[in-house]
Amino acid sequence: MEPTRPTETTTARASGSSDRGFGLVMAAVFAIIGVWPALFSGPPRLWSLAVAALFLAAAGAAPRLLAPLNRLWTRFGVLLHRVMNPVVMAIVFYGTVVPIGLVMRALGKDPLRLRRDRAATTYWIAREPPGPAPETMKNQF
């Protein structure tokens, strides 16, 4: 049996977290949102603390109640990934790789030695000093 290979039609499947774990994480997030203003001498956000308490209670008593929200949150994460991943990769590529390549080309650098040399008999690079003797490579493992 041949191993399966990913094809162009294969899509990534996101598996969500457990319902209890989802509830605990959401409770922590809403608790942080609720307490945050109090750290800077402001009133706490009571609505957020109430939502945190509801998530905590549901995660402890009946985590199955959180299953629809967990699936919805996972789908939102997949959608966010499909939108943001190409954007971030484009920013990284056009913000770093392209400028560095342009600067290197302007300075005449050719680190991969891609420039054609019609006078060369070979493109093989002689190693100086030579590497280890071939006999030392017989029992590599």
N, C-alpha and C positions, 0 to 999 in steps of 0.2 A: 504494500500500500504506500503510495507516494504522499509525502507531506503536503498539506495544503499551503498554497501561496496566496498572499493577499492580491486581489485584483483591483481594478479601478472602481468596480461596483461595490467593493467591500466598504462598509462604513464602520466607524468605531462605535462600540457599544459601551455606554457608561453604566456602570453598576453603582447604584446609590448606596449610601451608608445604611446602617441598621436604623430602624425607626426610633429606637431608644437613643442611639448616638446622635441622630438628627435633632431630637427633642432637647437633649442636654446641650448641644452646641448652640441651638437657637436660644435656649434659656440663658446661656452665658452671654451671648451677643446682646440680647435685650437687657440683661442686667447691667452690662457695661454701658450701654446707651443710657439707661436710667440713672446710673450713679455718676456718670461723667461730669455733668454740670456741678454736682456737689463737691467735686475735687477742686473746683475753682470758685468756691463760695457762692454758688448759685443753688436754686432749689432743685431737688431731684425730679426727674421726669416720672411721675407716678404711673402714667399710662404704660410706659415701657416696663416698669417693674411689675405691673399687673400681668402684662403679656408674658414676661419671663416666668412668673409664678405659674401661669397656665401651662406653658410649655414644660416646666419642671414637673408639675403634677401629672400631666399626660404622659410624659416620658417614664415616670415612676409607676403609675397605676395602669394605664392602658396605652402602650406605645402603638398599637394597631390604629388608633385614631389619627396618628400622625402620618400614616402611610400615604394618603393622597398628597399631602403637603410635601412629603419627602420626594415623591415621584415628580411633582411639579418643580421643585427646587433643582432636582437633577436635570430635568429637561431644560430649565433656564440656564444651568451651567454649561450644558452641551451647546446651546444656542450662543451663549456668550463666547465659548471657545471657538466656534465656527466663524464668528465675526471678528473677534479680537486677535486670534492667532495670526491670520494673514497681515493684519495691520501692524502688529508688533514686529513680525518678521521683516516686513517691508521697511519699517523705521530702522531696524538694526542693519539691514543690508544697505539701504541707501544712505544711512547716516554714518556708517563706519566702513564697510567693505569698499564701496564705490569711491569715497574720497581718498582712502589709503591707496587704492589701485591707481587713481588718477595722479596722485602725488608721486608714487613710485614710477609711473610711466613718464611723468614730466622730468624726473631726475635720471631717467635712463636705466633704471634697475630692471633686471630680468631674473628674479630668484629661481624660477623654474626652468630657466635656460630654454625658452620656447623660440627664441629668435633663430632663424635659419642661418646656418653657416655653410656656404657652398664649398669652401675650401677644406672643410673637415672630412676626413675619411670615415670617421665614426663619431657617434655621440656618446659612446661609452666613456664613463669617467674613471680614470685610473686611480686606485686608492693608494695613497702614500701616507704612511707606510702600509705595506700590504696587510691584509687581515689575517686571522688565524689560519693555521694549516688545515687543509681539508680533512686530515685524519682525526682532528679533534671534534669534528661535527658528526661522527658516526652514531654515538649513543647519546642523543640529546635528551632522552627522557628516562 
